[in-house]
């Protein structure tokens, strides 16, 4: 069984970028990873793969709305990156929206993640900031490693305060999440915000080069432009994943 790594936090904090960079770091020795994004509000397949025509039939929505989930169904909906053949992608296709499929069910999400973990070494779940569609809390429940990414400002702090009551059940292990300051900039009051939320495990600094990769459709190239602090945070997550794998 592969390790499930769930990345969640407020919108605009850099969760998707971290997921891509982490996938490259974890597969550098030819291990295999799948990144799953199930936020129909922003279909990620055309964001990850702007130069590839992805059929709607490849959508993760077909898995989450199926009668039964198994490894064959999950495998059939994985799109493999041509440039990085050890990384597969699952997400919604261009033109899909929250009304394209029935409401996501908690058990179906658990089934998707469990079966995906049978296919690869690592499953990285790039979560929606929306907790009410069940996918994000189910992904936190299923994870071996949980990464929380917050912008080090009032948006991030208040997002965390608003959603903490929804994750008080012991299965969500709220106090065990690794918390990173996403899109951190020099003008952010990082230490003060860290004190409010209980401390940072590391920083994911903003840079123009990384931002350019995101806006130009080259998210998997961004690892080449990360500074030492960003790479140190990725390394910290990687070490937590390897420890979980060894248990």
C-alpha positions, 0 to 999 in steps of 0.5 A: 500500500502506498502512503497517502499524503493529504495537502489542505489549507486556504485558497491561494496558499500554493497547495497545488504547486506544493503537490506537484513539487512534492510528487517530483521529489518523491519519484526521483528514484523512479517510485510512482505517485498519483496526484488527485484533485477533486475540486470541481470548482477549478478543474485541474486536468487542463491546468496541469496539462494545458497542451493535452486534450483530455477527454471528459471520460478521464475525469475523477468525477466518474470514479466518485460517482460510480456504483463501486470503486476498484483498482481497475476503475481508478487506474483507467482514470489516471492520466500519466505525464508524458514528461514525468512518466512516474507521475499520474494525475486524476482530476476534473476535466475542462468544462466540468463544474460542481453540478456535473456529477452527484454530490461527493460521498465520504465513503466513495472518497475513501474508496478512491484513495484506498484503491489508488494507494494500491497502484503506486508508492505515493498518493498526493491529495491536492484538496479543495479549501471547501470542507463541505463537499466531504472530499477534503475531510475524507482525504484527511481521515485517510492520510498517513501524512497530513500537510496544512498550507496556510497563507501567513496572514489574516486570511490563513489564520481565520480560515484555520479558526473557521475550519478547526471545529469541523475537524475535532474528531480524533480521526482527523488528528488536527494537532498532528498536521505539518503546517507550512506558510504558503506563498510567504513574502518578506512583508508577511508577519510570519513570526506573529502569524506562526505564534497565533496558529501554533508555529510553522514547520517551514516556509513555502516562499513566493517567487516570481519564477515559481509563479510564472510556472503556474501561470504558464502551465508548467507546474511540474517545472517549478521545482527547478526554481524553488529556493532553499527554504522551499526545498527544505520544507519539501524535504521535511515532508518527504522525510515524514512520508518515508518514516510513515512508509517504514512503519 
